[in-house]
Protein backbone atom coordinates (compact mmCIF):
# COMPACT_ATOMS: atom_id res chain seq x y z
CA UNK A 1 0.00 0.00 0.00
CA UNK A 2 1.35 3.44 -0.95
CA UNK A 3 2.00 6.22 1.55
CA UNK A 4 -0.63 8.38 -0.19
CA UNK A 5 -3.39 5.77 0.18
CA UNK A 6 -2.44 5.10 3.82
CA UNK A 7 -2.55 8.82 4.55
CA UNK A 8 -5.96 9.03 2.90
CA UNK A 9 -7.30 6.15 5.02
CA UNK A 10 -6.00 7.73 8.22
CA UNK A 11 -7.60 11.07 7.41
CA UNK A 12 -10.95 9.39 6.66
CA UNK A 13 -10.81 7.54 10.01
CA UNK A 14 -10.03 10.76 11.87
CA UNK A 15 -12.85 12.52 10.01
CA UNK A 16 -15.36 9.77 10.91
CA UNK A 17 -14.26 9.87 14.56
CA UNK A 18 -14.71 13.62 14.59
CA UNK A 19 -18.19 13.31 13.03
CA UNK A 20 -19.16 10.66 15.58
CA UNK A 21 -18.07 12.87 18.48
CA UNK A 22 -19.97 15.86 17.09
CA UNK A 23 -23.07 13.72 16.50
CA UNK A 24 -22.85 12.22 19.98
CA UNK A 25 -22.58 15.65 21.60
CA UNK A 26 -25.47 16.94 19.49
CA UNK A 27 -27.70 14.01 20.52
CA UNK A 28 -26.87 14.54 24.20
CA UNK A 29 -27.87 18.20 23.94
CA UNK A 30 -31.19 17.29 22.30
CA UNK A 31 -32.03 14.79 25.04
CA UNK A 32 -31.30 17.35 27.73
CA UNK A 33 -33.49 19.96 26.03
CA UNK A 34 -36.49 17.66 25.51
CA UNK A 35 -36.75 16.62 29.17
CA UNK A 36 -37.12 19.82 31.21
CA UNK A 37 -37.42 19.27 34.95
CA UNK A 38 -38.91 21.52 37.59
CA UNK A 39 -37.19 22.37 40.84
CA UNK A 40 -39.03 21.93 44.12
CA UNK A 41 -39.60 25.68 44.45
CA UNK A 42 -40.88 26.19 40.91
CA UNK A 43 -43.00 23.03 41.05
CA UNK A 44 -44.73 23.81 44.33
CA UNK A 45 -45.77 27.25 42.99
CA UNK A 46 -47.94 25.53 40.36
CA UNK A 47 -50.06 23.80 43.01
CA UNK A 48 -53.04 25.80 44.33
CA UNK A 49 -54.63 25.48 47.76
CA UNK A 50 -57.57 23.07 47.99
CA UNK A 51 -60.26 22.95 50.66
CA UNK A 52 -62.56 20.19 49.42
CA UNK A 53 -64.61 22.08 46.84
CA UNK A 54 -66.11 19.63 44.33
CA UNK A 55 -65.89 22.01 41.39
CA UNK A 56 -62.18 22.67 41.90
CA UNK A 57 -61.00 19.08 42.40
CA UNK A 58 -60.31 18.43 38.72
CA UNK A 59 -58.05 21.46 38.24
CA UNK A 60 -56.26 20.75 41.55
CA UNK A 61 -55.48 17.15 40.54
CA UNK A 62 -54.30 18.22 37.07
CA UNK A 63 -51.94 20.80 38.57
CA UNK A 64 -50.51 18.23 40.98
CA UNK A 65 -50.05 15.63 38.24
CA UNK A 66 -48.25 18.13 36.03
CA UNK A 67 -45.73 18.86 38.79
CA UNK A 68 -45.32 15.19 39.78
CA UNK A 69 -44.62 14.25 36.15
CA UNK A 70 -42.09 17.05 35.64
CA UNK A 71 -39.76 16.70 38.65
CA UNK A 72 -37.00 14.17 39.14
CA UNK A 73 -38.03 11.01 40.99
CA UNK A 74 -35.96 11.92 44.04
CA UNK A 75 -38.07 15.08 44.57
CA UNK A 76 -41.48 13.36 44.42
CA UNK A 77 -41.72 12.58 48.18
CA UNK A 78 -40.98 16.25 48.95
CA UNK A 79 -43.53 17.39 46.39
CA UNK A 80 -46.13 15.10 47.97
CA UNK A 81 -45.47 16.70 51.36
CA UNK A 82 -45.87 20.11 49.73
CA UNK A 83 -49.19 19.06 48.19
CA UNK A 84 -50.47 17.82 51.56
CA UNK A 85 -49.47 21.16 53.08
CA UNK A 86 -51.68 22.90 50.49
CA UNK A 87 -54.81 21.10 51.75
CA UNK A 88 -57.20 22.95 54.05
CA UNK A 89 -60.71 22.64 55.46
CA UNK A 90 -62.48 19.38 54.68
CA UNK A 91 -59.66 18.19 52.42
CA UNK A 92 -57.23 18.47 55.31
CA UNK A 93 -59.64 16.70 57.69
CA UNK A 94 -60.02 13.58 55.52
CA UNK A 95 -56.25 13.21 54.97
CA UNK A 96 -54.70 14.40 58.23
CA UNK A 97 -54.62 11.06 60.06
CA UNK A 98 -54.08 8.81 57.03
CA UNK A 99 -50.77 7.31 55.94
CA UNK A 100 -50.31 8.54 52.36
CA UNK A 101 -47.20 7.36 50.54
CA UNK A 102 -47.93 8.30 46.92
CA UNK A 103 -49.89 10.91 45.03
CA UNK A 104 -52.15 8.19 43.56
CA UNK A 105 -53.24 7.29 47.11
CA UNK A 106 -54.00 10.94 47.84
CA UNK A 107 -55.95 11.30 44.59
CA UNK A 108 -58.08 8.26 45.44
CA UNK A 109 -58.97 9.68 48.87
CA UNK A 110 -59.85 13.11 47.48
CA UNK A 111 -61.89 11.68 44.60
CA UNK A 112 -63.87 9.38 46.92
CA UNK A 113 -64.72 12.28 49.24
CA UNK A 114 -65.09 15.25 46.92
CA UNK A 115 -65.09 13.83 43.40
CA UNK A 116 -67.77 13.54 40.78
CA UNK A 117 -70.28 10.96 41.92
CA UNK A 118 -71.56 10.29 38.40
CA UNK A 119 -69.58 7.68 36.52
CA UNK A 120 -68.47 8.06 32.91
CA UNK A 121 -71.25 5.68 31.80
CA UNK A 122 -73.90 7.67 33.67
CA UNK A 123 -72.72 10.96 32.14
CA UNK A 124 -72.63 9.45 28.65
CA UNK A 125 -76.24 8.29 29.05
CA UNK A 126 -77.26 11.70 30.41
CA UNK A 127 -75.65 13.46 27.44
CA UNK A 128 -77.23 11.09 24.93
CA UNK A 129 -80.69 11.69 26.45
CA UNK A 130 -80.47 15.50 26.25
CA UNK A 131 -83.34 17.20 24.41
CA UNK A 132 -84.75 20.71 24.43
CA UNK A 133 -87.88 20.66 26.59
CA UNK A 134 -91.09 22.50 25.72
CA UNK A 135 -90.47 25.64 27.77
CA UNK A 136 -86.67 25.58 27.54
CA UNK A 137 -84.92 28.34 25.60
CA UNK A 138 -82.07 27.70 23.18
CA UNK A 139 -79.54 29.34 25.51
CA UNK A 140 -80.59 27.23 28.51
CA UNK A 141 -80.52 24.06 26.40
CA UNK A 142 -77.04 24.87 25.07
CA UNK A 143 -75.72 25.49 28.60
CA UNK A 144 -77.20 22.17 29.76
CA UNK A 145 -75.47 20.21 26.98
CA UNK A 146 -72.20 22.09 27.46
CA UNK A 147 -72.25 21.47 31.23
CA UNK A 148 -72.67 17.71 30.83
CA UNK A 149 -69.97 17.73 28.14
CA UNK A 150 -67.41 19.32 30.50
CA UNK A 151 -68.37 16.95 33.33
CA UNK A 152 -67.90 13.96 31.04
CA UNK A 153 -64.46 15.15 29.88
CA UNK A 154 -63.36 15.73 33.47
CA UNK A 155 -64.67 12.35 34.61
CA UNK A 156 -62.91 10.51 31.77
CA UNK A 157 -59.59 12.24 32.48
CA UNK A 158 -59.85 11.61 36.23
CA UNK A 159 -60.80 7.98 35.70
CA UNK A 160 -57.62 7.10 33.85
CA UNK A 161 -55.33 10.08 33.17
CA UNK A 162 -52.26 8.04 32.23
CA UNK A 163 -53.90 6.02 29.45
CA UNK A 164 -56.23 8.69 28.12
CA UNK A 165 -55.08 11.53 25.89
CA UNK A 166 -56.96 14.64 27.03
CA UNK A 167 -56.87 16.21 23.56
CA UNK A 168 -58.46 13.12 22.01
CA UNK A 169 -61.08 12.95 24.77
CA UNK A 170 -61.96 16.63 24.23
CA UNK A 171 -62.40 16.11 20.51
CA UNK A 172 -64.53 12.97 20.80
CA UNK A 173 -66.83 14.24 23.57
CA UNK A 174 -67.33 17.67 21.99
CA UNK A 175 -68.24 16.05 18.67
CA UNK A 176 -70.75 13.86 20.51
CA UNK A 177 -72.14 16.94 22.31
CA UNK A 178 -72.54 18.74 18.96
CA UNK A 179 -74.57 15.86 17.48
CA UNK A 180 -76.74 15.61 20.61
CA UNK A 181 -77.38 19.38 20.67
CA UNK A 182 -78.53 19.51 17.04
CA UNK A 183 -80.67 16.37 17.26
CA UNK A 184 -82.29 17.50 20.52
CA UNK A 185 -83.38 20.94 19.29
CA UNK A 186 -87.12 21.43 18.83
CA UNK A 187 -88.48 21.65 15.31
CA UNK A 188 -87.84 23.48 13.06
CA UNK A 189 -84.51 24.53 14.60
CA UNK A 190 -83.04 21.01 14.50
CA UNK A 191 -83.64 20.78 10.75
CA UNK A 192 -82.38 24.30 10.04
CA UNK A 193 -79.19 23.91 12.11
CA UNK A 194 -78.46 20.43 10.74
CA UNK A 195 -78.70 21.78 7.18
CA UNK A 196 -75.87 24.23 7.89
CA UNK A 197 -73.48 21.45 9.04
CA UNK A 198 -71.44 23.27 11.70
CA UNK A 199 -68.24 21.79 13.18
CA UNK A 200 -68.45 22.87 16.83
CA UNK A 201 -71.09 23.13 19.54
CA UNK A 202 -70.74 26.91 19.88
CA UNK A 203 -71.16 27.37 16.11
CA UNK A 204 -74.33 25.27 16.12
CA UNK A 205 -75.66 27.30 19.06
CA UNK A 206 -75.02 30.58 17.21
CA UNK A 207 -76.80 29.27 14.11
CA UNK A 208 -79.79 28.25 16.25
CA UNK A 209 -80.00 31.78 17.69
CA UNK A 210 -79.81 33.31 14.21
CA UNK A 211 -82.56 31.01 12.94
CA UNK A 212 -84.73 31.92 15.92
CA UNK A 213 -84.33 35.64 15.15
CA UNK A 214 -85.17 35.01 11.50
CA UNK A 215 -88.32 33.04 12.38
CA UNK A 216 -89.46 35.71 14.85
CA UNK A 217 -88.95 38.38 12.19
CA UNK A 218 -90.99 36.34 9.68
CA UNK A 219 -93.80 35.93 12.21
CA UNK A 220 -93.78 39.66 12.95
CA UNK A 221 -93.97 40.51 9.24
CA UNK A 222 -96.79 38.00 8.73
CA UNK A 223 -98.86 39.64 11.48
CA UNK A 224 -98.29 43.06 9.93
CA UNK A 225 -99.43 41.73 6.55
CA UNK A 226 -102.58 40.16 8.04
CA UNK A 227 -103.44 43.35 9.90
CA UNK A 228 -102.95 45.45 6.77
CA UNK A 229 -105.31 43.14 4.85
CA UNK A 230 -107.96 43.72 7.49
CA UNK A 231 -107.67 47.47 7.04
CA UNK A 232 -105.93 47.94 10.34
CA UNK A 233 -103.01 50.33 10.08
CA UNK A 234 -100.61 50.00 13.01
CA UNK A 235 -99.22 53.30 14.22
CA UNK A 236 -102.24 55.34 13.01
CA UNK A 237 -104.41 56.78 15.81
CA UNK A 238 -107.88 58.24 15.69
CA UNK A 239 -108.26 61.53 17.57
CA UNK A 240 -112.01 61.00 18.03
CA UNK A 241 -112.08 57.61 19.76
CA UNK A 242 -108.35 57.37 20.63
CA UNK A 243 -108.18 53.93 19.03
CA UNK A 244 -105.29 52.71 16.88
CA UNK A 245 -105.75 51.48 13.30
CA UNK A 246 -107.70 54.26 11.58
CA UNK A 247 -107.84 58.04 11.19
CA UNK A 248 -110.46 60.48 12.42
CA UNK A 249 -112.31 60.74 9.06
CA UNK A 250 -112.55 56.92 8.99
CA UNK A 251 -114.01 56.71 12.51
CA UNK A 252 -117.45 55.09 12.77
CA UNK A 253 -117.87 56.07 16.41
CA UNK A 254 -120.13 58.93 17.38
CA UNK A 255 -118.39 62.28 17.38
CA UNK A 256 -117.09 63.75 20.60
CA UNK A 257 -119.53 66.64 20.31
CA UNK A 258 -122.51 64.30 20.02
CA UNK A 259 -121.39 62.42 23.11
CA UNK A 260 -121.05 65.69 25.05
CA UNK A 261 -124.57 66.81 24.01
CA UNK A 262 -126.08 63.51 25.11
CA UNK A 263 -124.36 63.85 28.48
CA UNK A 264 -125.71 67.42 28.94
CA UNK A 265 -129.26 66.27 28.16
CA UNK A 266 -129.01 63.55 30.73
CA UNK A 267 -127.76 66.00 33.35
CA UNK A 268 -130.68 68.37 32.60
C-alpha positions as CSV (number, residue, x, y, z in Angstrom):
1,X,0.0,0.0,0.0
2,X,1.4,3.4,-0.9
3,X,2.0,6.2,1.6
4,X,-0.6,8.4,-0.2
5,X,-3.4,5.8,0.2
6,X,-2.4,5.1,3.8
7,X,-2.5,8.8,4.6
8,X,-6.0,9.0,2.9
9,X,-7.3,6.1,5.0
10,X,-6.0,7.7,8.2
11,X,-7.6,11.1,7.4
12,X,-10.9,9.4,6.7
13,X,-10.8,7.5,10.0
14,X,-10.0,10.8,11.9
15,X,-12.9,12.5,10.0
16,X,-15.4,9.8,10.9
17,X,-14.3,9.9,14.6
18,X,-14.7,13.6,14.6
19,X,-18.2,13.3,13.0
20,X,-19.2,10.7,15.6
21,X,-18.1,12.9,18.5
22,X,-20.0,15.9,17.1
23,X,-23.1,13.7,16.5
24,X,-22.8,12.2,20.0
25,X,-22.6,15.7,21.6
26,X,-25.5,16.9,19.5
27,X,-27.7,14.0,20.5
28,X,-26.9,14.5,24.2
29,X,-27.9,18.2,23.9
30,X,-31.2,17.3,22.3
31,X,-32.0,14.8,25.0
32,X,-31.3,17.3,27.7
33,X,-33.5,20.0,26.0
34,X,-36.5,17.7,25.5
35,X,-36.8,16.6,29.2
36,X,-37.1,19.8,31.2
37,X,-37.4,19.3,34.9
38,X,-38.9,21.5,37.6
39,X,-37.2,22.4,40.8
40,X,-39.0,21.9,44.1
41,X,-39.6,25.7,44.5
42,X,-40.9,26.2,40.9
43,X,-43.0,23.0,41.1
44,X,-44.7,23.8,44.3
45,X,-45.8,27.2,43.0
46,X,-47.9,25.5,40.4
47,X,-50.1,23.8,43.0
48,X,-53.0,25.8,44.3
49,X,-54.6,25.5,47.8
50,X,-57.6,23.1,48.0
51,X,-60.3,23.0,50.7
52,X,-62.6,20.2,49.4
53,X,-64.6,22.1,46.8
54,X,-66.1,19.6,44.3
55,X,-65.9,22.0,41.4
56,X,-62.2,22.7,41.9
57,X,-61.0,19.1,42.4
58,X,-60.3,18.4,38.7
59,X,-58.1,21.5,38.2
60,X,-56.3,20.8,41.5
61,X,-55.5,17.2,40.5
62,X,-54.3,18.2,37.1
63,X,-51.9,20.8,38.6
64,X,-50.5,18.2,41.0
65,X,-50.1,15.6,38.2
66,X,-48.2,18.1,36.0
67,X,-45.7,18.9,38.8
68,X,-45.3,15.2,39.8
69,X,-44.6,14.2,36.2
70,X,-42.1,17.0,35.6
71,X,-39.8,16.7,38.6
72,X,-37.0,14.2,39.1
73,X,-38.0,11.0,41.0
74,X,-36.0,11.9,44.0
75,X,-38.1,15.1,44.6
76,X,-41.5,13.4,44.4
77,X,-41.7,12.6,48.2
78,X,-41.0,16.2,49.0
79,X,-43.5,17.4,46.4
80,X,-46.1,15.1,48.0
81,X,-45.5,16.7,51.4
82,X,-45.9,20.1,49.7
83,X,-49.2,19.1,48.2
84,X,-50.5,17.8,51.6
85,X,-49.5,21.2,53.1
86,X,-51.7,22.9,50.5
87,X,-54.8,21.1,51.8
88,X,-57.2,22.9,54.1
89,X,-60.7,22.6,55.5
90,X,-62.5,19.4,54.7
91,X,-59.7,18.2,52.4
92,X,-57.2,18.5,55.3
93,X,-59.6,16.7,57.7
94,X,-60.0,13.6,55.5
95,X,-56.3,13.2,55.0
96,X,-54.7,14.4,58.2
97,X,-54.6,11.1,60.1
98,X,-54.1,8.8,57.0
99,X,-50.8,7.3,55.9
100,X,-50.3,8.5,52.4
101,X,-47.2,7.4,50.5
102,X,-47.9,8.3,46.9
103,X,-49.9,10.9,45.0
104,X,-52.2,8.2,43.6
105,X,-53.2,7.3,47.1
106,X,-54.0,10.9,47.8
107,X,-55.9,11.3,44.6
108,X,-58.1,8.3,45.4
109,X,-59.0,9.7,48.9
110,X,-59.9,13.1,47.5
111,X,-61.9,11.7,44.6
112,X,-63.9,9.4,46.9
113,X,-64.7,12.3,49.2
114,X,-65.1,15.3,46.9
115,X,-65.1,13.8,43.4
116,X,-67.8,13.5,40.8
117,X,-70.3,11.0,41.9
118,X,-71.6,10.3,38.4
119,X,-69.6,7.7,36.5
120,X,-68.5,8.1,32.9
121,X,-71.3,5.7,31.8
122,X,-73.9,7.7,33.7
123,X,-72.7,11.0,32.1
124,X,-72.6,9.4,28.7
125,X,-76.2,8.3,29.0
126,X,-77.3,11.7,30.4
127,X,-75.7,13.5,27.4
128,X,-77.2,11.1,24.9
129,X,-80.7,11.7,26.4
130,X,-80.5,15.5,26.3
131,X,-83.3,17.2,24.4
132,X,-84.7,20.7,24.4
133,X,-87.9,20.7,26.6
134,X,-91.1,22.5,25.7
135,X,-90.5,25.6,27.8
136,X,-86.7,25.6,27.5
137,X,-84.9,28.3,25.6
138,X,-82.1,27.7,23.2
139,X,-79.5,29.3,25.5
140,X,-80.6,27.2,28.5
141,X,-80.5,24.1,26.4
142,X,-77.0,24.9,25.1
143,X,-75.7,25.5,28.6
144,X,-77.2,22.2,29.8
145,X,-75.5,20.2,27.0
146,X,-72.2,22.1,27.5
147,X,-72.2,21.5,31.2
148,X,-72.7,17.7,30.8
149,X,-70.0,17.7,28.1
150,X,-67.4,19.3,30.5
151,X,-68.4,16.9,33.3
152,X,-67.9,14.0,31.0
153,X,-64.5,15.2,29.9
154,X,-63.4,15.7,33.5
155,X,-64.7,12.3,34.6
156,X,-62.9,10.5,31.8
157,X,-59.6,12.2,32.5
158,X,-59.8,11.6,36.2
159,X,-60.8,8.0,35.7
160,X,-57.6,7.1,33.8
161,X,-55.3,10.1,33.2
162,X,-52.3,8.0,32.2
163,X,-53.9,6.0,29.4
164,X,-56.2,8.7,28.1
165,X,-55.1,11.5,25.9
166,X,-57.0,14.6,27.0
167,X,-56.9,16.2,23.6
168,X,-58.5,13.1,22.0
169,X,-61.1,12.9,24.8
170,X,-62.0,16.6,24.2
171,X,-62.4,16.1,20.5
172,X,-64.5,13.0,20.8
173,X,-66.8,14.2,23.6
174,X,-67.3,17.7,22.0
175,X,-68.2,16.0,18.7
176,X,-70.8,13.9,20.5
177,X,-72.1,16.9,22.3
178,X,-72.5,18.7,19.0
179,X,-74.6,15.9,17.5
180,X,-76.7,15.6,20.6
181,X,-77.4,19.4,20.7
182,X,-78.5,19.5,17.0
183,X,-80.7,16.4,17.3
184,X,-82.3,17.5,20.5
185,X,-83.4,20.9,19.3
186,X,-87.1,21.4,18.8
187,X,-88.5,21.7,15.3
188,X,-87.8,23.5,13.1
189,X,-84.5,24.5,14.6
190,X,-83.0,21.0,14.5
191,X,-83.6,20.8,10.7
192,X,-82.4,24.3,10.0
193,X,-79.2,23.9,12.1
194,X,-78.5,20.4,10.7
195,X,-78.7,21.8,7.2
196,X,-75.9,24.2,7.9
197,X,-73.5,21.5,9.0
198,X,-71.4,23.3,11.7
199,X,-68.2,21.8,13.2
200,X,-68.5,22.9,16.8
201,X,-71.1,23.1,19.5
202,X,-70.7,26.9,19.9
203,X,-71.2,27.4,16.1
204,X,-74.3,25.3,16.1
205,X,-75.7,27.3,19.1
206,X,-75.0,30.6,17.2
207,X,-76.8,29.3,14.1
208,X,-79.8,28.3,16.2
209,X,-80.0,31.8,17.7
210,X,-79.8,33.3,14.2
211,X,-82.6,31.0,12.9
212,X,-84.7,31.9,15.9
213,X,-84.3,35.6,15.2
214,X,-85.2,35.0,11.5
215,X,-88.3,33.0,12.4
216,X,-89.5,35.7,14.8
217,X,-89.0,38.4,12.2
218,X,-91.0,36.3,9.7
219,X,-93.8,35.9,12.2
220,X,-93.8,39.7,13.0
221,X,-94.0,40.5,9.2
222,X,-96.8,38.0,8.7
223,X,-98.9,39.6,11.5
224,X,-98.3,43.1,9.9
225,X,-99.4,41.7,6.6
226,X,-102.6,40.2,8.0
227,X,-103.4,43.4,9.9
228,X,-103.0,45.5,6.8
229,X,-105.3,43.1,4.8
230,X,-108.0,43.7,7.5
231,X,-107.7,47.5,7.0
232,X,-105.9,47.9,10.3
233,X,-103.0,50.3,10.1
234,X,-100.6,50.0,13.0
235,X,-99.2,53.3,14.2
236,X,-102.2,55.3,13.0
237,X,-104.4,56.8,15.8
238,X,-107.9,58.2,15.7
239,X,-108.3,61.5,17.6
240,X,-112.0,61.0,18.0
241,X,-112.1,57.6,19.8
242,X,-108.4,57.4,20.6
243,X,-108.2,53.9,19.0
244,X,-105.3,52.7,16.9
245,X,-105.7,51.5,13.3
246,X,-107.7,54.3,11.6
247,X,-107.8,58.0,11.2
248,X,-110.5,60.5,12.4
249,X,-112.3,60.7,9.1
250,X,-112.6,56.9,9.0
251,X,-114.0,56.7,12.5
252,X,-117.5,55.1,12.8
253,X,-117.9,56.1,16.4
254,X,-120.1,58.9,17.4
255,X,-118.4,62.3,17.4
256,X,-117.1,63.8,20.6
257,X,-119.5,66.6,20.3
258,X,-122.5,64.3,20.0
259,X,-121.4,62.4,23.1
260,X,-121.0,65.7,25.1
261,X,-124.6,66.8,24.0
262,X,-126.1,63.5,25.1
263,X,-124.4,63.8,28.5
264,X,-125.7,67.4,28.9
265,X,-129.3,66.3,28.2
266,X,-129.0,63.5,30.7
267,X,-127.8,66.0,33.3
268,X,-130.7,68.4,32.6
